[in-house]
Amino acid sequence: MNYAEEMLTSLKNGDLDSANKHFKRVKNLGADEEKFTLAENLHHLGFLEEAKELLEILLAKYPGEGELIVMLAEVHVELDDEEGALDLLSGMGETDPDYPRALLLQADLFQMQGLFEVSEQKLIQAKNLLADEPVIDFALGELYLEIGKFLEAIRSYESVLQSGKTNVGGVDVHQRMGEALSAGGDFEQALDHYEKALDEHLEINTLFGYAFTAYQAGYYARAIEKLEAVKELDPDYTSVYLLLSKAYEHEEELEKSLETVKEGIGHDEFNKELLFHGGKICLKLANEPEAERLLREALALDPGYMEAALTLNKLFLQQERYGDILEIFNIMESEGEEEPQLHWDAAAAYEKTENYKEALKQYRLAYTFFKDHPDFLQEYGYFLIEEGKHEEAREVFIELLKKDPSNEEWAMVIERLEE
């Protein structure tokens, strides 16, 4: 048994002192092949600094050796030293047999840094050297999928599948193909690939991807079946609850939709979208107190959550709770949120609470955005009449009549104002 083997045996037995002694012997006395083999093993075991030390010794002896450069660069990456890895790889000769590996690693590093065009150039360069290498096609697919070039991603994954490979680096290519097709809107083909991926291996993210695609395709019952399977596999897979609730809503199973929301909140109480959706389902079920509670909780989590604020305002308008509308308006204003509908809601609330000065201010702010909205214009026009601003009111009703010349009521209002 040589020193490298003795070191690995010591590591296996948990004897770090002995392992360290054998490591020093390999460094000082071991053959180059022994150093290389030990570096490989230490890299796989996660002893990165030790692997780096051995590889640096070997690279000093064999400068320019591509296999050593790539291995050492990989160790640098795992040590979070991307710049060190790129420095090593940039010095490799293009005729080196390991040059395509270097290009793949460089592409991965540039992709991590968000330099997608540079990453693509490296991968295309590698493909020009090894045209039929499925690993390169897969890397291109991964890059294109990340940056939203779905057609290019599909072509790249298709090349991998045509080579006969369905798994690259532990990643199912059918799953990736399903994801790319789904993102590109081809839901039917995406479902076929998700099914193939699930036939090979039941994996929760693939199952969720299948369910999401089925939902997008309008196959809500199928989506529910798969989402329930996800939930059974892992109840803490929190992304499942909102989509499952929406699927039940589409199937008109509102009680199940709400039950799913409550179950999801039990696993993720800070999910504002889930709370908001639950509030909307409660409104459909005519359970206004529960709707208000859930919507207020969503707004408490995110005071600038505009959808929750507007939904609450709509409820409060129906209930004639004008003080609550103004409370929401003040919250949004303090958050620096701008939304035309808020001004309209506030104008109506100020009018009903007889704060006419503020009502006029809010109506005028809303007018910029709603000057083509007949309901707003009619409400604003009658408010202006009440305030004695007859010329402004006449202009508003003239705009209304242009939109509906047959409206006798508006024509009569204009006639009275002109008198």
N, C-alpha and C positions, 0 to 999 in steps of 0.2 A: 504493500500500500504506500503510495507516494504522499508527499506533504499535503497536496491539494485534497486528496481523498480523506486524509486524516483530519484536515480542517473541516470538511463537510460533515464527517462523522461526529466531530465535536459539536458542531452547530446543531446537528440533529438531536444530540443528547443534552443540549442546553449548556454545555461547558464552554463558556465564552473565553475564559482565560486560556484554556488549552487551544481553542480555535485561533486566538490572537497570536499565540506562539507559532502555530503551524503556518499562519498567514505570513509572518515575517520570514520564515524559512523559505516559503515559496518565492517571495520577493527577492531574497538574497541568493538562494541556491537553486530554485526550480528552473526547469527547462522552459523555453519559450512556449512550447505547446501546452505545458502544464499551467503556465500563467494564463494563457488564453482560455483554456477550458474552465479554470477556476473563475476567471472574470465573467464568463458566460453564466456559470452557476450562481455566482454572487449577485449578478444583475437580476436574475429571475427570482432570487430569494429576497431581494430588496436591500441588500448591503451595497448601496450605491457608491458611497465614498471609497470603499475597498475595491470595488470593481473599477472605478475611475482611476485609482492609483495604479493598478496593474496594467490597464489599457494605456495609460500615459507612458509607463515604462516601455511597453512594447512599441508604441508609436515613435518614441524617441529612437528606438533601434531600427524600426522599419518606417521611416517617414514617407508619407504619401500612400501608404497601404490602405486601400479603400475600405475594406471590411472593418479594419480597426477604427478608421475615422467615423464610419457610420455608427458602429457600436458605441463609441465614446460620445458621439453627438446624442444618441438616444439616452445615454446616462445623464448627460447635461440637461436634456429636456425634463427628465424625471426629477432632477434636482432643481427644477424651476429656473434654469439658466438658459433661456432660449437664445440670448445673444451669443453666448459661448458656443452653443450648438451650431448656429448659423455661421459663425466665424470658422469653425472647423470644416463645415460642409462646403463653404465657398472656395476652399483651396483644393478641392478634388478635381482631378483631371477628367475630361469628358470621355476619354477612352478607357477609363477604369471600368471593369466589369460590374462594380457596385455603384456606378454613377446613377443609374435609374433609381436605386434605393435612396440615394442621397437626394435626388430630385423630389421623390415622394415625401421624404421627411421635411425638406424645405417647404414644399407646398403646404404640408400640414401646419407647419409653424407660421407661415404667412397667413394662412386661413384663420388661425387662432388670433392673430394680431389684427384681423379685419382687412388685410391687404389682399382682397379677393382676386383682383386682376393679376397680380404677381403670382399668386397661388395657381391660377388657371394656366398661366404661361409655363410654369414649372411642370405641371401635369401634362400639358400638350407636348412639351419637349420630351418628357419621359415616354409618352405614347408614340412619338416619332421614332424612338429608339426601340421600343418593345410594343409593336402595334397590336399584338394579340394577347397582351397580359391583362387578365380580368381584374387584377388588383388595382391597376391604373384606371380602368373604366369605372370601377366601383368608387375610387377616390374622386373621380370627376363627377359621378352621380351625387356623392355626398356634398361636394362643393356647390353644384348647381341647385340642389334641393335647398341648401341653406340660404342661397341668395335669391331664391324665387324664380330661377330659370327652369321651370318644371318640364318643358318639352325637352330641353337638353338633358335634364336629369333622367327622364324616361328613356331616352335613347341610350344613355350610358348604362343604366341598369339592364336594359334589354340586351346589350352587348355582353354583359356579365352572364345573364341567364342563357344566352345562346352558346356560351362557352361550356355550359354544363354545370357551372357552379351556382349553388343556391344559398351558400353561406360564405361570407368573407369576414375573417377576424371575429367570428362569433355573432355577426349580424346577419339576419335573414334578409336576403335580397328581395324576396317576394313582399316582405313587409315594407321595405323601402319603396318598392315599385308601387305598392298600394298607396302609400303616403303621397308620392309624387303625383299619381293619377288623380287621387282625391283632391289634392291642392289645385290641380289643373282643371277640375270640374268633370272629369270622366269617372263618375261614381260607379257605373256598372263594371267597368274593367277593374277598377280599384278593388271592388268587393271580391272579384275572382282571385286577385292576387292575395288579398287578406285571407281568404279561405285556404289557399295553398300554404300560406305561412302557418296558419293555425293547424292544418293537417300535419305539418312537420313538427310543430312544437307549440303547445299551449302557453302563450306568454301574455301577461296582463296588458302591456302597452299595445300589443298587436290587437288584442281583443277590444280594447277601447277604441283604437283606430278604426276597426271594422264597424263598431257601433256608431261612431261619429259620422262615418261615411254613409252608413245606412240611414241615419237621421237626415243628413243633407240630401239624400236621394228621395226622401219622403217615405221610406219604409220604417215607419215608427214602431210597429209591432216587432219587427226584427231588431231594431235598435234597442228596444226595451229588453228583449230576450238576452242580448249580449251584455247590456249594461247591468242587468241583474246578476249575470254570471261574473262580471268584474267585481261587483259589490260583494258577492259571496266569496270570491277569492281573497279580496282584501277590503274590508269595510272602511279602512283608513285611506283608501284611494279617493281622495276628496273631489277630484274632478268629475267623478261619475254622477254626483247627486243633482247638480243643476241640469245637466243634459238629460238625465233620466226623468226629472220632474217635467221638463219641457216636452219630452216624448209622451208622457202620460197626458199632459195638457192637450197635445194634438189629437190624442185618442179620446178626448172628452172624459177622461177619468180624473176629474179635478180633485177628488178626495185623496186618491193615490198620489197625485202630484204634490199636494200639500203635505201628505205624510212623508214623502221622500225629502221634501225641503226640511222638515223638522228633524228627520234622521240625519241629514247632512249637516245641519247646524250643530247637532250633538257631537259631530266629529270635527267641525271647523266653525266655531262660533264667531269668527272674525271675517267670514266670507260675506261681503256686502252684496255681491250679485245674487247670492242665494237668498239672503234676507229680502232683497228687493223683489225677486221673483215670487217669493212666498207671499209678500204683500199684495202683488197683483193677482195671484190665485185666490187669495182671501176676498178680494173685491169681486171676483167672478162668482164666488160662493156667497156673496152678500154678507160676509162677516167683516163689517167695517171696523169694529174695535180691534180685532186681531190684525187686520190690514194696517191700521194706523200704527200699532205696536211694532210690527216688523219693519215698516218703512221708516219709522223714527229710529229704530236700532241701526238700520243701514246708514241713515244720515248722521247718527252719532259716531259711527266708525269713520265716516268720511264727510265732514261738514260741507264739502264742495260737490257732493254727489247730486248732480243736477237732475238726473232722471227720477231719483227718489223725491227730491224737492218738488218737482212739477207734478208728480203723481199725488203727493200729499195735498198740494194746492188744489188739484182738481177735486179731490175728496172734500176738502174744507169748503170749497165753493158750493158744492152740492148741499153741504150741511149748514151753509151760511155762517161759518165760523171765521169771520173776517179778521179777528185779532190773531188767529193762528196763521192765517195767510201772511200777515205782516211780520209775524215772528220768523217764518221761513224766509221771507224776503230780506229781513235784516241779517239773518245768518249768512245767506248767499252774498249779500253786499259786503259783509265783514270779511268774507273769504276772497273777495275780489272777483267773484264769478259774474260774468255778463251773459244774460240770456233774455231776449226780447219778451218771451212769454211771461217772465217774472214781472216785467214792467206792466204788462197788461193785467196780470193778476193783482198786482199791488194797486193799480189804478182803480180797479173795480172795488177792492177792499177799502181803499181810502174814501171812495165815493159813498159806499154803504155806511161808513163810520163818520160821514159828514165832514171829513177833512178835505174840502174841495180844492184847496190850494195845492196840496200834495197830489191829489188825484189828477189835476190838470197837468202837473209836472210829469207824472208817470205816463199819462195818456200820450203826451207829446213825445216822450222818449220812445214809446212803443210804436207811434205812428210811422216813424222812419222805416220800420220793418214790416208793418202790417197795412200799409197804405193800399195794398191790392187785396186785402182780406175783407169781404163784405160784412161778416159778423162784427169784426172789430170796428169798421167804419161806421156801421149803424149805431153801435153802442157809444162810440166816441161822438158821433154827430148829435145824438139826443142829449149827451152830457153837456156839450157846448151850448145847446139851446137853453138848458136849465141854468147855465152860468151866464146867460145873456150875451154870449159871443156869437151873434147871429150870422155875421159875415163868414167867420171860420166854419160855422155849421153848414151854411149854404154851399161852400166849396166842397165840403165832405160829401154832402148829399148829391151834388152834381157828379162827383166821382162815382158814387154808387149807381146813379142813374145811367151813366155810361156803360156800366157793367150789365145792367138789366133795364133797358129802356121801357120795358112793359110794366115796370113796377109803379102802380098808381099811387101807393102810399108815399113813396119817396118824391114823386112828382108833386104831390099835394104839399108836402113839407117844404119843398123849394118855393112853391107858389106863395105859401104863407110867409116864408122868410123874406121874399122879395117885396111883399106888401108892406 
